[in-house]
């Protein structure tokens, strides 16, 4: 949902480059609250949404501009890495048997 809203809010060419950065912050907050898996899934789904709706050609997962592809790649890398690093760790005592 956040990726869709960010796509609509930042669709203007002047702000389009900020979308991946803002979304990484959102992914990190989600990972801090719900765990690494939620952050990883959010990063991947967000990248697919941005590729399909934000960057040309719209409606396709293929991104024509190499700079936009780089931004999506860095967003996924940062989102997954930060999700692993910053998400709360479960100890053995937290699991119910």
Biopython code that builds the backbone (N, CA, C, O; Angstrom):
import numpy as np
from Bio.PDB.StructureBuilder import StructureBuilder

atoms = [
    (1, "UNK", "N", (0.821, -1.188, 0.000)),
    (1, "UNK", "CA", (0.000, 0.000, 0.000)),
    (1, "UNK", "C", (0.871, 1.260, 0.000)),
    (1, "UNK", "O", (0.590, 2.228, -0.707)),
    (2, "UNK", "N", (1.929, 1.223, 0.807)),
    (2, "UNK", "CA", (2.829, 2.373, 0.862)),
    (2, "UNK", "C", (3.512, 2.636, -0.464)),
    (2, "UNK", "O", (3.721, 3.790, -0.840)),
    (3, "UNK", "N", (3.861, 1.575, -1.178)),
    (3, "UNK", "CA", (4.516, 1.735, -2.478)),
    (3, "UNK", "C", (3.571, 2.358, -3.494)),
    (3, "UNK", "O", (3.982, 3.184, -4.308)),
    (4, "UNK", "N", (2.316, 1.964, -3.445)),
    (4, "UNK", "CA", (1.321, 2.529, -4.372)),
    (4, "UNK", "C", (1.126, 4.007, -4.079)),
    (4, "UNK", "O", (1.103, 4.821, -5.002)),
    (5, "UNK", "N", (0.987, 4.367, -2.807)),
    (5, "UNK", "CA", (0.817, 5.780, -2.446)),
    (5, "UNK", "C", (2.049, 6.603, -2.815)),
    (5, "UNK", "O", (1.923, 7.722, -3.311)),
    (6, "UNK", "N", (3.225, 6.057, -2.577)),
    (6, "UNK", "CA", (4.456, 6.776, -2.935)),
    (6, "UNK", "C", (4.545, 6.979, -4.437)),
    (6, "UNK", "O", (5.018, 8.018, -4.898)),
    (7, "UNK", "N", (4.094, 5.994, -5.202)),
    (7, "UNK", "CA", (4.106, 6.109, -6.658)),
    (7, "UNK", "C", (3.214, 7.251, -7.121)),
    (7, "UNK", "O", (3.578, 8.000, -8.027)),
    (8, "UNK", "N", (2.052, 7.384, -6.502)),
    (8, "UNK", "CA", (1.120, 8.452, -6.868)),
    (8, "UNK", "C", (1.642, 9.807, -6.409)),
    (8, "UNK", "O", (1.618, 10.768, -7.177)),
    (9, "UNK", "N", (2.116, 9.898, -5.166)),
    (9, "UNK", "CA", (2.566, 11.174, -4.621)),
    (9, "UNK", "C", (3.812, 11.711, -5.311)),
    (9, "UNK", "O", (3.935, 12.919, -5.515)),
    (10, "UNK", "N", (4.735, 10.830, -5.671)),
    (10, "UNK", "CA", (6.011, 11.266, -6.224)),
    (10, "UNK", "C", (6.124, 10.986, -7.716)),
    (10, "UNK", "O", (7.224, 10.750, -8.216)),
    (11, "UNK", "N", (5.016, 11.008, -8.429)),
    (11, "UNK", "CA", (5.040, 10.682, -9.855)),
    (11, "UNK", "C", (5.689, 11.769, -10.701)),
    (11, "UNK", "O", (6.110, 11.497, -11.825)),
    (12, "UNK", "N", (5.780, 12.977, -10.196)),
    (12, "UNK", "CA", (6.386, 14.069, -10.959)),
    (12, "UNK", "C", (7.872, 13.774, -11.177)),
    (12, "UNK", "O", (8.542, 13.273, -10.274)),
    (13, "UNK", "N", (8.385, 14.080, -12.358)),
    (13, "UNK", "CA", (9.794, 13.783, -12.645)),
    (13, "UNK", "C", (10.782, 14.397, -11.654)),
    (13, "UNK", "O", (11.834, 13.812, -11.395)),
    (14, "UNK", "N", (10.463, 15.561, -11.099)),
    (14, "UNK", "CA", (11.388, 16.221, -10.175)),
    (14, "UNK", "C", (11.525, 15.459, -8.864)),
    (14, "UNK", "O", (12.584, 15.509, -8.238)),
    (15, "UNK", "N", (10.485, 14.758, -8.433)),
    (15, "UNK", "CA", (10.521, 14.040, -7.161)),
    (15, "UNK", "C", (10.657, 12.532, -7.319)),
    (15, "UNK", "O", (10.755, 11.810, -6.327)),
    (16, "UNK", "N", (10.663, 12.062, -8.528)),
    (16, "UNK", "CA", (10.698, 10.611, -8.786)),
    (16, "UNK", "C", (11.939, 9.948, -8.201)),
    (16, "UNK", "O", (11.869, 8.795, -7.775)),
    (17, "UNK", "N", (13.066, 10.642, -8.169)),
    (17, "UNK", "CA", (14.299, 10.067, -7.640)),
    (17, "UNK", "C", (14.274, 9.883, -6.133)),
    (17, "UNK", "O", (15.077, 9.124, -5.591)),
    (18, "UNK", "N", (13.366, 10.565, -5.449)),
    (18, "UNK", "CA", (13.262, 10.442, -3.996)),
    (18, "UNK", "C", (12.483, 9.218, -3.557)),
    (18, "UNK", "O", (12.606, 8.790, -2.409)),
    (19, "UNK", "N", (11.690, 8.649, -4.440)),
    (19, "UNK", "CA", (10.803, 7.543, -4.069)),
    (19, "UNK", "C", (11.566, 6.370, -3.462)),
    (19, "UNK", "O", (11.183, 5.918, -2.383)),
    (20, "UNK", "N", (12.627, 5.849, -4.090)),
    (20, "UNK", "CA", (13.323, 4.712, -3.485)),
    (20, "UNK", "C", (13.912, 5.025, -2.111)),
    (20, "UNK", "O", (13.894, 4.172, -1.223)),
    (21, "UNK", "N", (14.421, 6.212, -1.933)),
    (21, "UNK", "CA", (15.010, 6.589, -0.643)),
    (21, "UNK", "C", (13.935, 6.639, 0.441)),
    (21, "UNK", "O", (14.119, 6.099, 1.532)),
    (22, "UNK", "N", (12.831, 7.279, 0.139)),
    (22, "UNK", "CA", (11.727, 7.368, 1.096)),
    (22, "UNK", "C", (11.191, 5.973, 1.399)),
    (22, "UNK", "O", (10.875, 5.668, 2.549)),
    (23, "UNK", "N", (11.087, 5.138, 0.393)),
    (23, "UNK", "CA", (10.530, 3.811, 0.599)),
    (23, "UNK", "C", (11.467, 2.926, 1.422)),
    (23, "UNK", "O", (10.990, 2.074, 2.172)),
    (24, "UNK", "N", (12.776, 3.101, 1.306)),
    (24, "UNK", "CA", (13.703, 2.341, 2.148)),
    (24, "UNK", "C", (13.470, 2.691, 3.616)),
    (24, "UNK", "O", (13.520, 1.810, 4.474)),
    (25, "UNK", "N", (13.220, 3.946, 3.910)),
    (25, "UNK", "CA", (12.916, 4.345, 5.284)),
    (25, "UNK", "C", (11.645, 3.641, 5.764)),
    (25, "UNK", "O", (11.591, 3.159, 6.895)),
    (26, "UNK", "N", (10.636, 3.582, 4.915)),
    (26, "UNK", "CA", (9.390, 2.899, 5.264)),
    (26, "UNK", "C", (9.646, 1.411, 5.500)),
    (26, "UNK", "O", (9.131, 0.838, 6.459)),
    (27, "UNK", "N", (10.434, 0.790, 4.636)),
    (27, "UNK", "CA", (10.747, -0.635, 4.771)),
    (27, "UNK", "C", (11.484, -0.898, 6.087)),
    (27, "UNK", "O", (11.202, -1.883, 6.770)),
    (28, "UNK", "N", (12.412, -0.033, 6.438)),
    (28, "UNK", "CA", (13.152, -0.200, 7.696)),
    (28, "UNK", "C", (12.200, -0.096, 8.890)),
    (28, "UNK", "O", (12.306, -0.878, 9.835)),
    (29, "UNK", "N", (11.286, 0.848, 8.855)),
    (29, "UNK", "CA", (10.318, 0.978, 9.947)),
    (29, "UNK", "C", (9.432, -0.259, 10.049)),
    (29, "UNK", "O", (9.124, -0.714, 11.150)),
    (30, "UNK", "N", (9.024, -0.798, 8.913)),
    (30, "UNK", "CA", (8.224, -2.025, 8.906)),
    (30, "UNK", "C", (9.041, -3.183, 9.476)),
    (30, "UNK", "O", (8.527, -3.970, 10.270)),
    (31, "UNK", "N", (10.301, -3.293, 9.079)),
    (31, "UNK", "CA", (11.156, -4.370, 9.579)),
    (31, "UNK", "C", (11.383, -4.252, 11.081)),
    (31, "UNK", "O", (11.413, -5.259, 11.787)),
    (32, "UNK", "N", (11.541, -3.036, 11.565)),
    (32, "UNK", "CA", (11.718, -2.842, 13.003)),
    (32, "UNK", "C", (10.492, -3.289, 13.787)),
    (32, "UNK", "O", (10.611, -3.817, 14.892)),
    (33, "UNK", "N", (9.340, -3.080, 13.223)),
    (33, "UNK", "CA", (8.092, -3.419, 13.920)),
    (33, "UNK", "C", (7.681, -4.874, 13.716)),
    (33, "UNK", "O", (7.278, -5.539, 14.670)),
    (34, "UNK", "N", (7.779, -5.381, 12.479)),
    (34, "UNK", "CA", (7.218, -6.684, 12.155)),
    (34, "UNK", "C", (8.260, -7.758, 11.831)),
    (34, "UNK", "O", (7.901, -8.923, 11.656)),
    (35, "UNK", "N", (9.527, -7.395, 11.748)),
    (35, "UNK", "CA", (10.574, -8.374, 11.513)),
    (35, "UNK", "C", (11.177, -8.296, 10.123)),
    (35, "UNK", "O", (10.690, -7.592, 9.238)),
    (36, "UNK", "N", (12.257, -9.050, 9.969)),
    (36, "UNK", "CA", (13.035, -9.014, 8.728)),
    (36, "UNK", "C", (12.232, -9.494, 7.527)),
    (36, "UNK", "O", (12.341, -8.918, 6.444)),
    (37, "UNK", "N", (11.432, -10.535, 7.700)),
    (37, "UNK", "CA", (10.675, -11.067, 6.568)),
    (37, "UNK", "C", (9.732, -10.014, 5.991)),
    (37, "UNK", "O", (9.606, -9.899, 4.772)),
    (38, "UNK", "N", (9.079, -9.256, 6.843)),
    (38, "UNK", "CA", (8.179, -8.195, 6.370)),
    (38, "UNK", "C", (8.959, -7.130, 5.600)),
    (38, "UNK", "O", (8.474, -6.626, 4.587)),
    (39, "UNK", "N", (10.143, -6.786, 6.059)),
    (39, "UNK", "CA", (10.974, -5.811, 5.350)),
    (39, "UNK", "C", (11.442, -6.318, 4.004)),
    (39, "UNK", "O", (11.476, -5.567, 3.029)),
    (40, "UNK", "N", (11.804, -7.596, 3.946)),
    (40, "UNK", "CA", (12.263, -8.177, 2.687)),
    (40, "UNK", "C", (11.120, -8.241, 1.682)),
    (40, "UNK", "O", (11.281, -7.848, 0.527)),
    (41, "UNK", "N", (9.978, -8.731, 2.118)),
    (41, "UNK", "CA", (8.817, -8.807, 1.224)),
    (41, "UNK", "C", (8.410, -7.403, 0.774)),
    (41, "UNK", "O", (8.085, -7.196, -0.395)),
    (42, "UNK", "N", (8.426, -6.451, 1.690)),
    (42, "UNK", "CA", (8.098, -5.064, 1.338)),
    (42, "UNK", "C", (9.049, -4.496, 0.301)),
    (42, "UNK", "O", (8.624, -3.774, -0.601)),
    (43, "UNK", "N", (10.330, -4.812, 0.420)),
    (43, "UNK", "CA", (11.320, -4.333, -0.553)),
    (43, "UNK", "C", (11.049, -4.904, -1.938)),
    (43, "UNK", "O", (11.083, -4.181, -2.934)),
    (44, "UNK", "N", (10.781, -6.195, -1.996)),
    (44, "UNK", "CA", (10.560, -6.847, -3.290)),
    (44, "UNK", "C", (9.245, -6.412, -3.933)),
    (44, "UNK", "O", (9.197, -6.149, -5.135)),
    (45, "UNK", "N", (8.191, -6.335, -3.143)),
    (45, "UNK", "CA", (6.900, -5.901, -3.689)),
    (45, "UNK", "C", (6.976, -4.428, -4.104)),
    (45, "UNK", "O", (6.452, -4.046, -5.151)),
    (46, "UNK", "N", (7.622, -3.617, -3.290)),
    (46, "UNK", "CA", (7.796, -2.205, -3.641)),
    (46, "UNK", "C", (8.568, -2.025, -4.936)),
    (46, "UNK", "O", (8.214, -1.180, -5.758)),
    (47, "UNK", "N", (9.614, -2.806, -5.126)),
    (47, "UNK", "CA", (10.394, -2.723, -6.366)),
    (47, "UNK", "C", (9.539, -3.086, -7.569)),
    (47, "UNK", "O", (9.624, -2.435, -8.610)),
    (48, "UNK", "N", (8.717, -4.117, -7.436)),
    (48, "UNK", "CA", (7.843, -4.517, -8.547)),
    (48, "UNK", "C", (6.818, -3.430, -8.849)),
    (48, "UNK", "O", (6.543, -3.142, -10.014)),
    (49, "UNK", "N", (6.255, -2.830, -7.810)),
    (49, "UNK", "CA", (5.279, -1.751, -8.013)),
    (49, "UNK", "C", (5.936, -0.549, -8.679)),
    (49, "UNK", "O", (5.380, 0.027, -9.614)),
    (50, "UNK", "N", (7.116, -0.171, -8.202)),
    (50, "UNK", "CA", (7.802, 0.971, -8.806)),
    (50, "UNK", "C", (8.167, 0.695, -10.254)),
    (50, "UNK", "O", (8.024, 1.570, -11.108)),
    (51, "UNK", "N", (8.635, -0.505, -10.536)),
    (51, "UNK", "CA", (9.003, -0.859, -11.916)),
    (51, "UNK", "C", (7.778, -0.823, -12.822)),
    (51, "UNK", "O", (7.868, -0.396, -13.973)),
    (52, "UNK", "N", (6.644, -1.265, -12.313)),
    (52, "UNK", "CA", (5.441, -1.336, -13.141)),
    (52, "UNK", "C", (4.686, -0.034, -13.287)),
    (52, "UNK", "O", (4.072, 0.210, -14.325)),
    (53, "UNK", "N", (4.718, 0.813, -12.261)),
    (53, "UNK", "CA", (3.860, 2.001, -12.286)),
    (53, "UNK", "C", (4.589, 3.332, -12.268)),
    (53, "UNK", "O", (3.993, 4.357, -12.601)),
    (54, "UNK", "N", (5.855, 3.347, -11.891)),
    (54, "UNK", "CA", (6.545, 4.629, -11.730)),
    (54, "UNK", "C", (7.484, 4.933, -12.888)),
    (54, "UNK", "O", (7.579, 6.078, -13.331)),
    (55, "UNK", "N", (8.171, 3.918, -13.376)),
    (55, "UNK", "CA", (9.178, 4.130, -14.405)),
    (55, "UNK", "C", (8.702, 3.595, -15.752)),
    (55, "UNK", "O", (7.971, 2.607, -15.820)),
    (56, "UNK", "N", (9.127, 4.262, -16.814)),
    (56, "UNK", "CA", (8.725, 3.866, -18.174)),
    (56, "UNK", "C", (9.398, 2.563, -18.562)),
    (56, "UNK", "O", (10.537, 2.323, -18.161)),
    (57, "UNK", "N", (8.745, 1.735, -19.311)),
    (57, "UNK", "CA", (7.356, 1.804, -19.757)),
    (57, "UNK", "C", (6.392, 1.368, -18.652)),
    (57, "UNK", "O", (6.532, 0.290, -18.074)),
    (58, "UNK", "N", (5.420, 2.220, -18.377)),
    (58, "UNK", "CA", (4.429, 1.959, -17.341)),
    (58, "UNK", "C", (3.608, 0.740, -17.745)),
    (58, "UNK", "O", (3.227, 0.592, -18.906)),
    (59, "UNK", "N", (3.343, -0.122, -16.783)),
    (59, "UNK", "CA", (2.577, -1.330, -17.044)),
    (59, "UNK", "C", (3.438, -2.551, -17.307)),
    (59, "UNK", "O", (2.916, -3.640, -17.545)),
    (60, "UNK", "N", (4.749, -2.379, -17.267)),
    (60, "UNK", "CA", (5.667, -3.483, -17.518)),
    (60, "UNK", "C", (6.717, -3.505, -16.404)),
    (60, "UNK", "O", (7.099, -2.455, -15.886)),
    (61, "UNK", "N", (7.177, -4.691, -16.040)),
    (61, "UNK", "CA", (8.243, -4.778, -15.038)),
    (61, "UNK", "C", (9.601, -4.394, -15.614)),
    (61, "UNK", "O", (10.551, -4.163, -14.867)),
    (62, "UNK", "N", (9.693, -4.325, -16.938)),
    (62, "UNK", "CA", (10.922, -3.886, -17.581)),
    (62, "UNK", "C", (11.059, -2.374, -17.394)),
    (62, "UNK", "O", (10.116, -1.628, -17.660)),
    (63, "UNK", "N", (12.213, -1.926, -16.944)),
    (63, "UNK", "CA", (12.486, -0.498, -16.770)),
    (63, "UNK", "C", (13.506, -0.097, -17.824)),
    (63, "UNK", "O", (14.610, -0.638, -17.873)),
    (64, "UNK", "N", (13.124, 0.861, -18.668)),
    (64, "UNK", "CA", (13.950, 1.258, -19.811)),
    (64, "UNK", "C", (15.204, 2.024, -19.381)),
    (64, "UNK", "O", (16.297, 1.750, -19.877)),
    (65, "UNK", "N", (15.054, 2.962, -18.478)),
    (65, "UNK", "CA", (16.154, 3.837, -18.068)),
    (65, "UNK", "C", (17.114, 3.105, -17.128)),
    (65, "UNK", "O", (16.690, 2.535, -16.122)),
    (66, "UNK", "N", (18.394, 3.121, -17.457)),
    (66, "UNK", "CA", (19.369, 2.409, -16.624)),
    (66, "UNK", "C", (19.510, 3.052, -15.247)),
    (66, "UNK", "O", (19.753, 2.354, -14.262)),
    (67, "UNK", "N", (19.364, 4.358, -15.167)),
    (67, "UNK", "CA", (19.425, 5.037, -13.871)),
    (67, "UNK", "C", (18.283, 4.600, -12.960)),
    (67, "UNK", "O", (18.481, 4.392, -11.763)),
    (68, "UNK", "N", (17.086, 4.461, -13.531)),
    (68, "UNK", "CA", (15.933, 3.998, -12.754)),
    (68, "UNK", "C", (16.132, 2.555, -12.316)),
    (68, "UNK", "O", (15.774, 2.193, -11.195)),
    (69, "UNK", "N", (16.697, 1.729, -13.187)),
    (69, "UNK", "CA", (16.984, 0.334, -12.803)),
    (69, "UNK", "C", (17.979, 0.289, -11.656)),
    (69, "UNK", "O", (17.835, -0.508, -10.729)),
    (70, "UNK", "N", (18.988, 1.149, -11.722)),
    (70, "UNK", "CA", (19.968, 1.222, -10.635)),
    (70, "UNK", "C", (19.298, 1.629, -9.322)),
    (70, "UNK", "O", (19.589, 1.062, -8.269)),
    (71, "UNK", "N", (18.402, 2.613, -9.391)),
    (71, "UNK", "CA", (17.702, 3.053, -8.181)),
    (71, "UNK", "C", (16.886, 1.922, -7.570)),
    (71, "UNK", "O", (16.886, 1.739, -6.353)),
    (72, "UNK", "N", (16.198, 1.171, -8.407)),
    (72, "UNK", "CA", (15.406, 0.046, -7.905)),
    (72, "UNK", "C", (16.330, -1.016, -7.300)),
    (72, "UNK", "O", (16.031, -1.566, -6.240)),
    (73, "UNK", "N", (17.433, -1.301, -7.962)),
    (73, "UNK", "CA", (18.381, -2.279, -7.440)),
    (73, "UNK", "C", (18.957, -1.877, -6.093)),
    (73, "UNK", "O", (19.037, -2.696, -5.177)),
    (74, "UNK", "N", (19.357, -0.617, -5.970)),
    (74, "UNK", "CA", (19.893, -0.140, -4.703)),
    (74, "UNK", "C", (18.823, -0.128, -3.618)),
    (74, "UNK", "O", (19.112, -0.393, -2.451)),
    (75, "UNK", "N", (17.582, 0.182, -4.006)),
    (75, "UNK", "CA", (16.489, 0.171, -3.036)),
    (75, "UNK", "C", (16.282, -1.237, -2.491)),
    (75, "UNK", "O", (16.122, -1.416, -1.284)),
    (76, "UNK", "N", (16.283, -2.237, -3.369)),
    (76, "UNK", "CA", (16.104, -3.627, -2.935)),
    (76, "UNK", "C", (17.276, -4.056, -2.055)),
    (76, "UNK", "O", (17.073, -4.657, -1.001)),
    (77, "UNK", "N", (18.492, -3.752, -2.481)),
    (77, "UNK", "CA", (19.675, -4.115, -1.702)),
    (77, "UNK", "C", (19.641, -3.470, -0.315)),
    (77, "UNK", "O", (19.873, -4.142, 0.690)),
    (78, "UNK", "N", (19.355, -2.183, -0.261)),
    (78, "UNK", "CA", (19.304, -1.483, 1.027)),
    (78, "UNK", "C", (18.155, -2.001, 1.891)),
    (78, "UNK", "O", (18.325, -2.205, 3.093)),
    (79, "UNK", "N", (17.000, -2.211, 1.290)),
    (79, "UNK", "CA", (15.846, -2.681, 2.056)),
    (79, "UNK", "C", (16.075, -4.053, 2.663)),
    (79, "UNK", "O", (15.763, -4.274, 3.833)),
    (80, "UNK", "N", (16.619, -4.979, 1.879)),
    (80, "UNK", "CA", (16.869, -6.327, 2.388)),
    (80, "UNK", "C", (17.988, -6.309, 3.420)),
    (80, "UNK", "O", (17.863, -6.931, 4.475)),
    (81, "UNK", "N", (19.068, -5.614, 3.136)),
    (81, "UNK", "CA", (20.201, -5.564, 4.065)),
    (81, "UNK", "C", (19.807, -4.932, 5.394)),
    (81, "UNK", "O", (20.102, -5.477, 6.458)),
    (82, "UNK", "N", (19.150, -3.799, 5.333)),
    (82, "UNK", "CA", (18.754, -3.120, 6.562)),
    (82, "UNK", "C", (17.692, -3.896, 7.323)),
    (82, "UNK", "O", (17.645, -3.833, 8.551)),
    (83, "UNK", "N", (16.840, -4.626, 6.617)),
    (83, "UNK", "CA", (15.853, -5.462, 7.292)),
    (83, "UNK", "C", (16.544, -6.543, 8.113)),
    (83, "UNK", "O", (16.168, -6.795, 9.258)),
    (84, "UNK", "N", (17.549, -7.179, 7.529)),
    (84, "UNK", "CA", (18.302, -8.198, 8.266)),
    (84, "UNK", "C", (19.061, -7.595, 9.441)),
    (84, "UNK", "O", (19.086, -8.165, 10.532)),
    (85, "UNK", "N", (19.676, -6.446, 9.215)),
    (85, "UNK", "CA", (20.521, -5.858, 10.251)),
    (85, "UNK", "C", (19.739, -5.248, 11.407)),
    (85, "UNK", "O", (20.170, -5.334, 12.556)),
    (86, "UNK", "N", (18.605, -4.639, 11.121)),
    (86, "UNK", "CA", (17.918, -3.844, 12.131)),
    (86, "UNK", "C", (16.686, -4.494, 12.744)),
    (86, "UNK", "O", (16.196, -4.031, 13.774)),
    (87, "UNK", "N", (16.178, -5.553, 12.134)),
    (87, "UNK", "CA", (14.975, -6.190, 12.667)),
    (87, "UNK", "C", (15.289, -6.827, 14.016)),
    (87, "UNK", "O", (16.404, -7.296, 14.245)),
    (88, "UNK", "N", (14.308, -6.839, 14.898)),
    (88, "UNK", "CA", (14.535, -7.458, 16.211)),
    (88, "UNK", "C", (14.843, -8.946, 16.064)),
    (88, "UNK", "O", (14.238, -9.649, 15.255)),
    (89, "UNK", "N", (15.780, -9.394, 16.851)),
    (89, "UNK", "CA", (16.180, -10.795, 16.814)),
    (89, "UNK", "C", (15.344, -11.575, 17.828)),
    (89, "UNK", "O", (15.105, -11.100, 18.939)),
    (90, "UNK", "N", (14.908, -12.758, 17.447)),
    (90, "UNK", "CA", (14.175, -13.628, 18.365)),
    (90, "UNK", "C", (15.168, -14.527, 19.080)),
    (90, "UNK", "O", (16.027, -15.147, 18.454)),
    (91, "UNK", "N", (15.041, -14.590, 20.380)),
    (91, "UNK", "CA", (15.891, -15.521, 21.131)),
    (91, "UNK", "C", (15.174, -16.869, 21.211)),
    (91, "UNK", "O", (13.985, -16.959, 20.905)),
    (92, "UNK", "N", (15.866, -17.877, 21.605)),
    (92, "UNK", "CA", (15.296, -19.204, 21.729)),
    (92, "UNK", "C", (14.148, -19.252, 22.727)),
    (92, "UNK", "O", (13.256, -20.093, 22.613)),
    (93, "UNK", "N", (14.172, -18.354, 23.701)),
    (93, "UNK", "CA", (13.124, -18.315, 24.715)),
    (93, "UNK", "C", (11.826, -17.709, 24.194)),
    (93, "UNK", "O", (10.770, -17.895, 24.799)),
    (94, "UNK", "N", (11.891, -16.991, 23.085)),
    (94, "UNK", "CA", (10.694, -16.349, 22.547)),
    (94, "UNK", "C", (9.803, -17.305, 21.785)),
    (94, "UNK", "O", (8.638, -16.991, 21.537)),
    (95, "UNK", "N", (10.317, -18.459, 21.408)),
    (95, "UNK", "CA", (9.545, -19.425, 20.643)),
    (95, "UNK", "C", (8.716, -20.299, 21.567)),
    (95, "UNK", "O", (9.200, -20.745, 22.607)),
    (96, "UNK", "N", (7.489, -20.540, 21.198)),
    (96, "UNK", "CA", (6.629, -21.445, 21.956)),
    (96, "UNK", "C", (6.706, -22.824, 21.366)),
    (96, "UNK", "O", (6.623, -22.982, 20.148)),
    (97, "UNK", "N", (6.861, -23.813, 22.190)),
    (97, "UNK", "CA", (6.949, -25.185, 21.706)),
    (97, "UNK", "C", (5.670, -25.909, 21.929)),
    (97, "UNK", "O", (5.557, -27.084, 21.582)),
]
sb = StructureBuilder()
sb.init_structure("model")
sb.init_model(0)
sb.init_chain("A")
sb.init_seg("    ")
for serial, (resi, resn, name, xyz) in enumerate(atoms, 1):
    if name == "N":
        sb.init_residue(resn, " ", resi, " ")
    sb.init_atom(name, np.array(xyz, "f"), 0.0, 1.0, " ", f" {name:<3s}", serial, name[0])
structure = sb.get_structure()
